[in-house]
């Protein structure tokens, strides 16, 4: 390894948890390429790398409570937009009924605005859905077996 390369990577050895995260990220990156049957290209390698680093840093720092919580959720952490909207409007109504909301604090999401945002999302999905780039397998529901293989 050249001296400049050694200097660039020496900080990884000073921070062992960071070093561990990068090793795990590399493993996740390779698994993604293999299991999702993807190739790294100039248009996707940055997102894939970032995703691997973020996941690895979280997994390396995950405590026992988080692990048990995820296991009890059966690793189902996806939230449908319809479920989010339902809870959003329920909580907003509850806050308004109890005088806890402040409409000037942020832009309020009305049902009309929610419908417009949903329509814009569909337009974007249709536009990107017709792309020649293979969609991420992360949009498919994961079984516990698939998660076990990825870990």
N, CA and C of each residue as an Amber inpcrd file, in Angstrom:
protein
   453
   0.8570000  -1.1730000   0.0000000   0.0000000   0.0000000   0.0000000
   0.8960000   1.2270000   0.0000000   0.5750000   2.1940000  -0.8630000
   1.3890000   3.4060000  -0.9400000   1.2190000   4.2440000   0.3250000
   2.1920000   5.1370000   0.5460000   2.1650000   5.9740000   1.7510000
   0.9270000   6.8610000   1.7740000   0.5810000   7.4750000   0.6370000
  -0.5920000   8.3520000   0.6120000  -1.8680000   7.5450000   0.8640000
  -1.9340000   6.3610000   0.3260000  -3.0990000   5.4860000   0.5580000
  -3.1580000   5.0860000   2.0280000  -2.0140000   4.7990000   2.6200000
  -1.9650000   4.4370000   4.0380000  -2.4200000   5.6070000   4.9040000
  -2.0140000   6.8250000   4.5520000  -2.4350000   7.9970000   5.3120000
  -3.9350000   8.2350000   5.1910000  -4.4890000   7.9630000   4.0170000
  -5.9140000   8.1640000   3.8000000  -6.7570000   7.1900000   4.6240000
  -6.2630000   6.0000000   4.8370000  -7.0470000   4.9830000   5.5460000
  -6.6230000   4.8050000   7.0010000  -5.6020000   5.5160000   7.4540000
  -5.1150000   5.3250000   8.8200000  -6.1500000   5.6950000   9.8660000
  -7.0510000   6.6620000   9.5430000  -8.0710000   7.0450000  10.5170000
  -9.0110000   5.8900000  10.8330000  -9.1410000   4.9380000   9.9240000
 -10.0080000   3.7850000  10.1750000  -9.4910000   2.9320000  11.3300000
  -8.1890000   2.8860000  11.4880000  -7.6110000   2.0870000  12.5600000
  -7.6570000   2.8210000  13.9050000  -7.7730000   4.1520000  13.8470000
  -7.8820000   4.9370000  15.0740000  -9.2840000   4.7930000  15.6670000
 -10.2800000   4.6020000  14.8030000 -11.6640000   4.4400000  15.2280000
 -12.1390000   3.0430000  14.8490000 -11.9320000   2.0620000  15.7360000
 -12.2480000   0.6660000  15.4010000 -13.7000000   0.4290000  14.9870000
 -14.6700000   1.1270000  15.6200000 -16.0680000   0.8970000  15.2420000
 -16.3250000   1.3750000  13.8140000 -15.6530000   2.4470000  13.4040000
 -15.7850000   2.9240000  12.0350000 -15.1820000   1.9160000  11.0640000
 -14.0390000   1.3700000  11.4320000 -13.3920000   0.3480000  10.6150000
 -14.3040000  -0.8640000  10.4540000 -14.9120000  -1.3000000  11.5520000
 -15.8370000  -2.4360000  11.5180000 -17.0190000  -2.1340000  10.6120000
 -17.5560000  -0.9220000  10.7110000 -18.6930000  -0.5370000   9.8720000
 -18.3490000  -0.5940000   8.3930000 -17.1440000  -0.1480000   8.0320000
 -16.7600000  -0.1750000   6.6260000 -16.5600000  -1.6070000   6.1190000
 -16.0530000  -2.4710000   6.9510000 -15.9110000  -3.8790000   6.5420000
 -17.2920000  -4.4860000   6.3190000 -18.1960000  -4.2600000   7.2810000
 -19.5580000  -4.7920000   7.1520000 -20.2570000  -4.1690000   5.9420000
 -20.0370000  -2.8860000   5.6970000 -20.6330000  -2.2210000   4.5290000
 -20.1690000  -2.8750000   3.2390000 -18.9110000  -3.2000000   3.1840000
 -18.3620000  -3.8650000   1.9890000 -19.0360000  -5.2160000   1.7840000
 -19.2390000  -5.9480000   2.8710000 -19.9110000  -7.2520000   2.7890000
 -21.3410000  -7.0690000   2.2930000 -22.0560000  -6.0810000   2.8570000
 -23.4410000  -5.8140000   2.4280000 -23.4910000  -5.4280000   0.9540000
 -22.5280000  -4.6180000   0.5160000 -22.4730000  -4.1980000  -0.8820000
 -22.3330000  -5.4130000  -1.7950000 -21.4140000  -6.3040000  -1.4460000
 -21.2130000  -7.5170000  -2.2450000 -22.4580000  -8.4090000  -2.2480000
 -23.1000000  -8.5330000  -1.0890000 -24.3230000  -9.3400000  -1.0100000
 -25.4280000  -8.7360000  -1.8650000 -25.5410000  -7.4240000  -1.8510000
 -26.5470000  -6.7490000  -2.6680000 -26.3250000  -7.0680000  -4.1450000
 -25.0950000  -6.9570000  -4.5790000 -24.7910000  -7.2700000  -5.9740000
 -25.1680000  -8.7090000  -6.3050000 -24.8660000  -9.6140000  -5.4000000
 -25.1180000 -11.0370000  -5.6360000 -26.6090000 -11.3840000  -5.5550000
 -27.2410000 -11.0640000  -4.4200000 -28.6230000 -11.4990000  -4.1980000
 -29.6300000 -10.7610000  -5.0730000 -29.4040000  -9.4870000  -5.3160000
 -30.3320000  -8.7170000  -6.1450000 -29.9650000  -8.8100000  -7.6240000
 -28.8770000  -9.5220000  -7.9130000 -28.3930000  -9.6900000  -9.2870000
 -28.2360000  -8.3320000  -9.9760000 -27.5430000  -7.4390000  -9.2640000
 -27.2860000  -6.0960000  -9.7760000 -25.8270000  -5.9540000 -10.1660000
 -25.5660000  -4.9780000 -10.9940000 -24.2100000  -4.5840000 -11.3280000
 -24.0190000  -3.1500000 -10.8640000 -22.8400000  -2.8340000 -10.4170000
 -22.5300000  -1.4590000 -10.0310000 -22.1880000  -0.6800000 -11.2940000
 -22.8500000   0.4490000 -11.4710000 -22.6540000   1.3110000 -12.6350000
 -22.4320000   2.7410000 -12.1450000 -21.9570000   3.6120000 -13.0180000
 -21.7820000   5.0130000 -12.6180000 -23.0780000   5.6530000 -12.1040000
 -24.2300000   5.1480000 -12.5440000 -25.4970000   5.7570000 -12.1310000
 -26.0430000   5.1950000 -10.8140000 -25.4690000   4.0930000 -10.2930000
 -26.0520000   3.5120000  -9.0760000 -25.0640000   3.1980000  -7.9540000
 -23.7830000   3.2190000  -8.2120000 -22.8270000   2.7630000  -7.1950000
 -22.8270000   3.6510000  -5.9610000 -23.0730000   4.9640000  -6.1190000
 -23.0620000   5.8530000  -4.9540000 -24.2250000   5.5410000  -4.0180000
 -25.4200000   5.3270000  -4.5830000 -26.5760000   4.9890000  -3.7570000
 -26.3850000   3.6420000  -3.0700000 -25.8630000   2.6910000  -3.8090000
 -25.6420000   1.3650000  -3.2320000 -24.6170000   1.4380000  -2.1050000
 -23.5640000   2.1990000  -2.3130000 -22.5240000   2.3520000  -1.2910000
 -23.0750000   3.0700000  -0.0680000 -23.7990000   4.1470000  -0.2940000
 -24.3820000   4.8870000   0.8190000 -25.3410000   4.0050000   1.6190000
 -26.1880000   3.2660000   0.9230000 -27.1150000   2.3610000   1.6030000
 -26.3820000   1.3290000   2.4360000 -25.3230000   0.7640000   1.8910000
 -24.5420000  -0.2380000   2.6180000 -23.8700000   0.3730000   3.8460000
 -23.3270000   1.5770000   3.7000000 -22.6600000   2.2390000   4.8330000
 -23.6670000   2.5880000   5.9230000 -24.8120000   3.1470000   5.5250000
 -25.8320000   3.5070000   6.5210000 -26.3310000   2.2760000   7.2700000
 -26.6190000   1.2140000   6.5360000 -27.1030000  -0.0020000   7.1840000
 -26.0280000  -0.6020000   8.0840000 -24.8040000  -0.6580000   7.6070000
 -23.7190000  -1.2380000   8.4070000 -23.4740000  -0.4290000   9.6710000
 -23.5030000   0.8870000   9.5640000 -23.2680000   1.7000000  10.7630000
 -24.3840000   1.4980000  11.7700000 -25.5960000   1.3370000  11.2930000
 -26.7270000   1.1080000  12.2000000 -26.6350000  -0.2820000  12.8240000
 -26.3520000  -1.2780000  12.0300000 -26.2740000  -2.6480000  12.5400000
 -25.1310000  -2.7840000  13.5460000 -24.0000000  -2.1510000  13.2650000
 -22.8570000  -2.2480000  14.1720000 -23.1300000  -1.5460000  15.4960000
 -23.9760000  -0.5130000  15.4860000 -24.2930000   0.2320000  16.7030000
 -25.5930000  -0.2210000  17.3660000 -26.2650000  -1.1910000  16.7650000
 -27.5630000  -1.6080000  17.2800000 -27.4200000  -2.2630000  18.6540000
 -28.2700000  -1.8630000  19.5730000 -28.2170000  -2.4740000  20.8920000
 -29.2270000  -3.6140000  20.9970000 -29.2140000  -4.2960000  22.1060000
 -30.0640000  -5.4740000  22.2880000 -31.5430000  -5.1240000  22.2120000
 -31.9420000  -3.9910000  22.7830000 -33.3430000  -3.5840000  22.7420000
 -33.8200000  -3.4170000  21.3030000 -33.0030000  -2.7740000  20.4640000
 -33.3660000  -2.5870000  19.0630000 -33.4740000  -3.9200000  18.3350000
 -32.5590000  -4.8350000  18.6230000 -32.6010000  -6.1550000  17.9810000
 -33.8790000  -6.9060000  18.3430000 -34.2290000  -6.9160000  19.6300000
 -35.4370000  -7.6030000  20.0820000 -36.6650000  -6.9410000  19.4770000
 -36.6660000  -5.6050000  19.4350000 -37.7890000  -4.8680000  18.8640000
 -37.9900000  -5.2540000  17.3990000 -36.9100000  -5.2760000  16.6290000
 -37.0020000  -5.6510000  15.2160000 -37.4610000  -7.1060000  15.0520000
 -36.9560000  -7.9900000  15.8730000 -37.3800000  -9.3890000  15.8000000
 -38.8710000  -9.5130000  16.0730000 -39.3790000  -8.7700000  17.0690000
 -40.8010000  -8.8220000  17.3840000 -41.6610000  -8.1850000  16.2980000
 -41.0900000  -7.2550000  15.5530000 -41.7920000  -6.6930000  14.3920000
 -41.6760000  -7.6150000  13.1790000 -40.9740000  -8.7190000  13.3460000
 -40.6570000  -9.6540000  12.2610000 -39.9670000  -8.9110000  11.1060000
 -39.1690000  -7.9190000  11.4700000 -38.3790000  -7.1130000  10.5450000
 -39.2410000  -6.3810000   9.5130000 -40.5340000  -6.2440000   9.8050000
 -41.4360000  -5.5180000   8.9170000 -41.4470000  -4.0510000   9.3270000
 -40.5580000  -3.2710000   8.7360000 -40.4360000  -1.8550000   9.1030000
 -40.9930000  -0.9320000   8.0200000 -41.5460000  -1.4870000   6.9670000
 -42.1370000  -0.6660000   5.9120000 -43.4670000  -0.1010000   6.3840000
 -43.6980000   1.1670000   6.0620000 -44.9520000   1.8270000   6.4040000
 -45.5800000   2.3180000   5.1020000 -46.7610000   1.7780000   4.8000000
 -47.4710000   2.1850000   3.5840000 -47.9120000   3.6400000   3.7210000
 -47.9530000   4.3370000   2.5950000 -48.3700000   5.7360000   2.6400000
 -49.7990000   5.8650000   3.1550000 -50.6530000   4.9090000   2.8660000
 -52.0340000   4.9620000   3.3500000 -52.0800000   4.8320000   4.8740000
 -51.2500000   3.9670000   5.4390000 -51.1990000   3.8160000   6.9020000
 -50.6450000   5.0850000   7.5350000 -49.6030000   5.6500000   6.9270000
 -49.0340000   6.8900000   7.4440000 -50.0800000   8.0010000   7.4490000
 -50.7910000   8.1390000   6.3190000 -51.8110000   9.1900000   6.2140000
 -52.9110000   9.0030000   7.2560000 -53.3450000   7.7690000   7.4690000
 -54.3890000   7.4920000   8.4570000 -53.9420000   7.9600000   9.8420000
 -52.7510000   7.5530000  10.2590000 -52.2520000   7.9340000  11.5820000
 -51.9880000   9.4320000  11.6670000 -51.4970000  10.0150000  10.5790000
 -51.2420000  11.4540000  10.5550000 -52.5250000  12.2180000  10.8420000
 -53.5950000  11.8920000  10.0940000 -54.8480000  12.6210000  10.2630000
 -55.4990000  12.3120000  11.6070000 -55.3890000  11.0760000  12.0800000
 -55.9200000  10.7440000  13.4060000 -55.2220000  11.5540000  14.5000000
 -53.9060000  11.6070000  14.4610000 -53.1510000  12.3570000  15.4790000
 -53.3700000  13.8610000  15.3540000 -53.4640000  14.3520000  14.1300000
 -53.7160000  15.7770000  13.9420000 -55.0880000  16.1620000  14.4960000
 -56.1050000  15.3260000  14.2410000 -57.4450000  15.5920000  14.7790000
 -57.4370000  15.5520000  16.2950000 -56.7440000  14.5820000  16.8620000
 -56.6500000  14.4720000  18.3200000 -55.9770000  15.7180000  18.9100000
 -54.9210000  16.1890000  18.2680000 -54.2210000  17.3830000  18.7450000
 -55.1200000  18.6090000  18.6450000 -55.8200000  18.7540000  17.5270000
 -56.7130000  19.8980000  17.3560000 -57.8420000  19.8680000  18.3790000
 -58.4090000  18.6790000  18.6290000 -59.5010000  18.5340000  19.6020000
 -59.0600000  18.9280000  21.0050000 -57.7720000  18.7950000  21.2810000
 -57.2520000  19.1090000  22.6190000 -56.4680000  20.4090000  22.6570000
 -56.5980000  21.2110000  21.5950000 -55.9410000  22.5140000  21.5530000
 -54.4300000  22.4450000  21.5360000 -53.8830000  21.3830000  20.9870000
 -52.4280000  21.2150000  20.9870000 -51.7750000  21.5490000  19.6570000
 -52.5600000  21.8290000  18.6450000 -51.9610000  22.0660000  17.3340000
 -51.7290000  23.5450000  17.1090000 -50.7530000  23.8350000  16.2910000
 -50.4330000  25.2070000  15.9240000 -50.3060000  25.2540000  14.4100000
 -51.3820000  25.6470000  13.7000000 -51.3660000  25.6130000  12.2420000
 -50.2800000  26.4670000  11.6080000 -49.8320000  27.5190000  12.2940000
 -48.7940000  28.3770000  11.7240000 -47.3920000  27.8000000  11.9050000
 -47.2720000  26.7490000  12.7060000 -45.9630000  26.1690000  12.9960000
 -45.3520000  25.5070000  11.7580000 -46.1760000  24.8920000  10.9430000
 -45.7140000  24.2350000   9.7190000 -46.8960000  24.1460000   8.7690000
 -46.6210000  23.8570000   7.5240000 -47.6950000  23.7440000   6.5500000
 -48.5280000  22.5070000   6.8560000 -49.8160000  22.7060000   7.0090000
 -50.7160000  21.6120000   7.3620000 -51.0020000  20.7730000   6.1280000
 -50.9550000  19.4710000   6.3020000 -51.2710000  18.5500000   5.2230000
 -52.7770000  18.2890000   5.2420000 -53.4640000  18.9090000   4.3090000
 -54.9060000  18.6950000   4.2100000 -55.1460000  17.4480000   3.3690000
 -56.3870000  16.9630000   3.4080000 -56.6990000  15.7840000   2.5940000
 -56.5430000  16.1000000   1.1130000 -56.9200000  17.3260000   0.7220000
 -56.7730000  17.7230000  -0.6780000 -55.2960000  17.7280000  -1.0870000
 -54.4400000  18.2970000  -0.2270000 -53.0010000  18.3390000  -0.5180000
 -52.4170000  16.9250000  -0.5120000 -52.9030000  16.0720000   0.3850000
 -52.4370000  14.6820000   0.4280000 -52.7690000  13.9690000  -0.8770000
 -53.9650000  14.2020000  -1.4070000 -54.3570000  13.5800000  -2.6830000
 -53.4640000  14.0660000  -3.8190000 -53.1440000  15.3720000  -3.8160000
 -52.2550000  15.9080000  -4.8490000 -50.8640000  15.2880000  -4.7540000
 -50.3590000  15.1590000  -3.5220000 -49.0340000  14.5490000  -3.3370000
 -49.0390000  13.0860000  -3.7740000 -50.1220000  12.3880000  -3.4750000
 -50.2410000  10.9830000  -3.8940000 -50.2670000  10.8840000  -5.4140000
 -50.9800000  11.7970000  -6.0700000 -51.0280000  11.8040000  -7.5350000
 -49.6410000  12.0850000  -8.1140000 -48.9180000  13.0360000  -7.5200000
 -47.5570000  13.3190000  -7.9790000 -46.6460000  12.1120000  -7.7950000
 -46.8440000  11.3910000  -6.6960000 -46.0530000  10.1810000  -6.4490000
 -46.3220000   9.1400000  -7.5270000 -47.5970000   8.9750000  -7.8960000
 -47.9440000   7.9970000  -8.9430000 -47.3170000   8.3820000 -10.2710000
 -47.3340000   9.6850000 -10.5930000 -46.7200000  10.1590000 -11.8400000
 -45.2350000   9.8260000 -11.8340000 -44.5640000  10.0990000 -10.7170000
 -43.1280000   9.8040000 -10.6130000 -42.8690000   8.3100000 -10.7080000
 -43.7010000   7.5020000 -10.0500000 -43.5330000   6.0430000 -10.1240000
 -43.7040000   5.5480000 -11.5530000 -44.7040000   6.0910000 -12.2520000
 -44.9180000   5.6820000 -13.6460000 -43.7460000   6.0890000 -14.5170000
 -43.2300000   7.2990000 -14.2940000 -42.1120000   7.7850000 -15.0940000
 -40.8600000   6.9530000 -14.8410000 -40.5450000   6.6980000 -13.5670000
 -39.3440000   5.9420000 -13.2490000 -39.5610000   4.4530000 -13.4270000
 -40.7940000   4.0110000 -13.3700000 -41.1060000   2.5920000 -13.5620000
 -40.8280000   2.1500000 -14.9830000 -40.8880000   3.0900000 -15.9280000
 -40.6280000   2.7760000 -17.3280000 -39.1460000   2.8620000 -17.6600000
 -38.3400000   3.1640000 -16.6700000 -36.9060000   3.2920000 -16.8470000
 -36.2920000   1.9360000 -17.1740000 -35.1660000   1.9630000 -17.8230000
 -34.4680000   0.7160000 -18.1320000 -33.6340000   0.2270000 -16.9620000
 -33.5020000   1.0610000 -15.9260000 -32.7380000   0.6660000 -14.7450000
 -33.5740000  -0.3020000 -13.9290000 -32.9670000  -1.4190000 -13.5290000
 -33.6850000  -2.4200000 -12.7470000 -34.0650000  -1.8360000 -11.3920000
 -35.3410000  -2.0430000 -10.9940000 -35.8010000  -1.5420000  -9.7050000
 -35.1270000  -2.3040000  -8.5820000 -35.0010000  -1.6480000  -7.4690000
 -34.3980000  -2.2530000  -6.2900000 -35.2750000  -3.3580000  -5.7450000
 -34.6480000  -4.4250000  -5.2940000 -35.3870000  -5.5190000  -4.6800000
 -35.9060000  -5.1160000  -3.3050000 -35.4630000  -3.9580000  -2.7990000
 -35.8970000  -3.5340000  -1.4690000 -37.3670000  -3.1560000  -1.4480000
 -37.9850000  -2.9840000  -2.6220000 -39.4020000  -2.6560000  -2.6540000
 -40.2640000  -3.8870000  -2.4790000 -39.6630000  -5.0620000  -2.5740000
 -40.4080000  -6.2890000  -2.3870000 -40.4280000  -6.6430000  -0.9050000
 -41.5270000  -7.2380000  -0.4330000 -41.5620000  -7.6500000   0.9710000
 -40.4700000  -8.6790000   1.2520000 -39.7890000  -8.5230000   2.3550000
 -38.7230000  -9.4430000   2.7260000 -39.2490000 -10.4810000   3.7020000
 -38.8840000 -11.6980000   3.4840000 -39.2310000 -12.7310000   4.4460000
 -38.0950000 -12.8250000   5.4570000 -38.3700000 -13.4780000   6.5870000
 -37.3200000 -13.6610000   7.5940000 -36.1680000 -14.4620000   7.0240000
 -36.4780000 -15.4000000   6.1400000 -35.4350000 -16.2190000   5.5240000
 -34.4950000 -15.3330000   4.7000000 -35.0760000 -14.4010000   3.9160000
 -34.2500000 -13.5030000   3.1090000 -33.3830000 -12.6230000   3.9980000
 -33.9510000 -12.1340000   5.0940000 -33.1890000 -11.2730000   5.9970000
 -32.0500000 -12.0520000   6.6290000 -32.3120000 -13.2990000   7.0120000
 -31.2750000 -14.1280000   7.6240000 -30.1200000 -14.3420000   6.6520000
 -30.4370000 -14.4950000   5.3690000 -29.3900000 -14.7020000   4.3730000
 -28.5870000 -13.4330000   4.2100000 -29.2360000 -12.2670000   4.2590000
 -28.5250000 -11.0000000   4.1070000 -27.6430000 -10.6960000   5.3060000
 -28.0240000 -11.1410000   6.4790000 -27.2560000 -10.8670000   7.6870000
 -26.1510000 -11.8640000   7.7440000
